[in-house]
Amino acid sequence: MQIQQITSTLFPPKNPTLHTIVNELIHDAAALAVHNRNFVINNIPADLRIEANGTIVTSVLSKLFNTVFRHTQNSGILISAKVYGMVVLVQVKSNGQISPALPEDLGHASQKARTTGGVVEVVHYENKEASVAYCFLNVAAVA
């Protein structure tokens, strides 16, 4: 079993599932989420594979999650995704206290997404709720 874990770490699957990527990123940012008393749920289907460059998608999602987790307190944060043809939409919804600086601080993730033809936007932002979306083409050559 240890050999399999080491092998999968050294040679990650070519087309990882988005669910797996998100689980790893949630784990990496867990201390920040716990510090701000957030509860994070990965609601992405376990079999949703991506064709786009997993390294770039992971980079954008990492920046996005860290920003949302940093600006959200006492919240349930739901991460979900849907596929629309060749487009993947990842949505991060929170229902707790949101810092007013959230939209401005998403610039880093948004800039990284744009370099690959994707977009990160605050879809909904009110006093106690926010919804942030990351949309990218699910094509190997694009991202």
C-alpha positions in Angstrom: 0.0 0.0 0.0 2.8 2.4 0.8 4.4 1.7 -2.6 1.2 2.5 -4.4 0.9 5.8 -2.5 4.5 6.7 -3.3 4.0 5.8 -7.0 0.8 7.8 -7.3 2.6 10.8 -5.7 5.5 10.6 -8.1 3.4 9.8 -11.1 0.0 11.5 -10.7 -2.7 10.4 -13.1 -2.6 12.2 -16.4 -6.3 13.3 -16.1 -7.0 13.6 -12.4 -10.5 13.9 -11.2 -11.5 17.4 -10.1 -12.8 15.9 -6.9 -9.3 14.6 -6.0 -7.7 18.0 -6.8 -10.2 19.8 -4.7 -9.8 17.4 -1.8 -6.0 17.9 -1.8 -6.4 21.7 -1.9 -8.9 21.7 0.9 -6.5 19.6 2.9 -3.7 22.0 2.2 -5.8 25.0 3.3 -7.4 23.3 6.2 -5.6 25.3 8.9 -6.8 28.5 7.4 -10.4 27.2 7.1 -10.3 26.0 10.7 -8.8 29.2 12.0 -11.7 31.2 10.6 -14.2 28.6 11.8 -15.3 27.5 8.3 -16.6 24.1 7.4 -15.8 23.1 3.8 -17.7 20.5 1.7 -16.4 19.1 -1.6 -19.6 18.4 -3.5 -17.9 17.7 -6.9 -18.7 14.4 -8.4 -16.0 11.8 -7.7 -15.7 10.8 -11.4 -15.5 14.3 -12.9 -12.2 14.1 -14.9 -10.6 17.1 -16.5 -8.7 17.2 -19.7 -7.2 20.7 -19.1 -3.7 21.1 -17.5 -4.2 19.9 -13.9 -1.3 21.9 -12.7 -2.8 25.2 -13.9 -6.3 24.4 -12.7 -4.8 23.4 -9.3 -2.9 26.7 -9.2 -6.0 28.8 -9.9 -8.2 26.8 -7.4 -5.5 27.0 -4.7 -5.4 30.8 -5.0 -9.2 31.0 -5.1 -9.7 28.7 -2.1 -7.1 30.4 0.0 -8.6 33.8 -0.8 -12.2 32.7 0.0 -11.1 30.8 3.2 -9.2 33.9 4.4 -12.1 36.3 3.8 -14.8 34.1 5.2 -15.6 33.4 8.8 -18.1 31.1 10.6 -19.3 29.7 7.4 -20.3 26.6 5.6 -18.4 26.6 2.3 -19.7 24.4 -0.5 -17.6 23.6 -3.5 -19.4 22.2 -6.5 -18.8 21.8 -10.3 -20.7 21.2 -13.4 -19.7 20.5 -17.0 -21.3 22.4 -19.8 -20.0 20.8 -23.1 -16.3 21.8 -23.1 -16.6 24.1 -20.2 -16.2 23.3 -16.5 -17.7 25.7 -13.9 -16.4 25.4 -10.4 -18.5 27.3 -7.8 -17.5 28.2 -4.3 -20.5 29.3 -2.1 -20.3 30.5 1.5 -23.0 31.5 3.9 -21.0 33.2 6.7 -19.4 36.5 7.4 -17.6 37.7 4.2 -14.9 40.4 4.2 -15.7 43.3 1.9 -12.2 42.9 0.4 -13.0 39.5 -1.1 -13.8 40.7 -4.6 -10.7 42.8 -4.8 -8.4 40.1 -3.4 -9.5 37.5 -6.0 -7.4 39.4 -8.6 -4.5 37.0 -8.3 -6.6 34.0 -9.1 -8.5 35.9 -11.8 -5.3 36.9 -13.5 -3.9 33.3 -13.5 -7.3 32.1 -14.9 -7.3 34.6 -17.7 -3.8 33.5 -18.9 -5.3 30.2 -19.7 -8.6 31.4 -21.2 -10.6 31.0 -18.0 -12.3 33.4 -15.7 -12.8 33.9 -12.0 -15.7 36.1 -10.9 -17.7 36.9 -7.9 -21.2 35.8 -9.1 -23.1 36.8 -6.0 -22.0 39.0 -3.1 -24.2 40.2 -0.3 -23.9 40.9 3.4 -23.5 37.3 4.5 -23.2 35.3 1.4 -20.8 35.0 -1.5 -20.6 32.8 -4.6 -17.3 32.7 -6.6 -17.1 30.9 -9.9 -14.1 29.6 -11.8 -14.9 28.7 -15.4 -12.4 27.1 -17.8 -12.2 25.2 -21.0 -11.9 21.5 -20.5 -9.5 21.0 -23.4 -5.9 19.6 -23.0 -4.2 22.1 -25.3 -5.8 25.2 -23.8 -4.9 25.2 -20.1 
